Amino acid sequence: PQLPHAHMPLPSFWKVVEDTLQQSGAQLRAFCQAFETVTPSPGTQPLTPAEERKVLSLVSKHGPDKLYQVTSNISGSRDLDLTLLRGQIVALLQSSDTKGNTSRWLVDAGGPRGFVPAAKLQPY
């Protein structure tokens, strides 16, 4: 089979290959940067010093096995609901609400306490 650039002198051919690779590399880098800014992965999201202190106080109060990370923004709609941002760390106080509903958990957000959807929490 005849390659599309087979007729080219070798130096020109390598120049085409190099340009194509550079262009692909630049596109890949741009894609990676865009992907990282859109979805900071919860596991690797660095905590601010204030968040870190909050986490340490939650650990000392509730123990490390009670810590959960918020997987997506939560806007509380009812009275005792908390509004939390993705990546925030909370401590589980009770895995149900006052009516025994297990899809809403009572958590300590390092000060405010309230209910959040259990589905938006993952073990930290």
N, C-alpha and C positions, 0 to 999 in steps of 0.2 A: 504494500500500500504506500502511496505517495504522501509524505508529510507536507502540510501546507507551507512550511518554511524551508523545505529541502533544497530549493533552488538558490537560497541565500548564501552568500559567503559566510564562513564560520563566525568571524567576529560579529557580524550584524545579527546572526542567529542568536548568539549568546547575549547580545544586547537586548533582543526582544524577550528572551527568557528571563533575564535579570529584571527588566522593567515590569513584566507580568508578575513576577514573584514579589517585587517591592510593592506593587499596587495591591496585591492580595494580602500581603502582610499588613499594610496600612489599614485596609478595610477590616481585617480581623481585629487589629488593635482598637479601632474605633468602635467596633461591635462590642468587644469586651468591656471597654470603658462605659459605653452606654448601658450595658447589661448590669454592671456593678452599681451604677448610680440609680438605676430603676429599682433593683431588688437587692438591698443589702441583706445578706443571709443572716438570720437571727443568731445562728451559732457563733459567727465571727464578728458580730457587731461590737465594736469596742464600747465599753461603758464609760460615761463621763465620771470624773472623780466623785461627784455628788451621788450619781447612781450607784457607784461602787460602795460608798459609805452606807447607802440605803440597803443594799443587798447584804452587807455585812451585819447590819442591825437586824434585818429580817432573819438571817441565818441564826444569829445568837438568840433571837426570840422564839423562832419556830422550828429550827433545825433545817439542814440542807435538803432533806427529802421532801419538804413542803413547798419548795420554790418552783415557780412556773414562770415561763416567759410568754408574753402576749404575742400571738402570731400575726394578728392584723389589728388595725385601729378599731377601737370599741367606742361607740358613742352611747352613753347611758341614756335610756329613754324614760325609765321609771324612777320613782323617788330615791330608792336606795342603790341605784345602779351607778357604777363608776364609769368615767370616760378616761380611757387609757390609750397610749400610743403603742404601735407595734414595737416590740423589742423591750418594753418595760418589764421589770421583774416584780412579781407579787408573791405573797405567801398564802397558801391555802389555809383557811380557817375551818371551813365546813364545806363538804362536797354536795350541798343542797341548799335551797333557800328555806325561808321560814315555813313554807307550805310543803316542804319535802320534795320539791322539784329538783331533780339531780342534773338538769341541763343548765342551771344557774348556780354558780359557786360563790360562797362568801370568801372574799380575799382581803388581805391587808396589803395596801399598796405603799407601805412605808409611811404611814400617816393616815390618809383617808382609808376607811374600810367600806366595802360595799359589795354588790353583786356584779358578776360578769358572766357572759356565756361560757360554759365549760369548753365548748368546741373551739374557742379562740385562745386556749391555753395549751402550752406543751411543757412537759417537765424540763426544768432548766439544767 
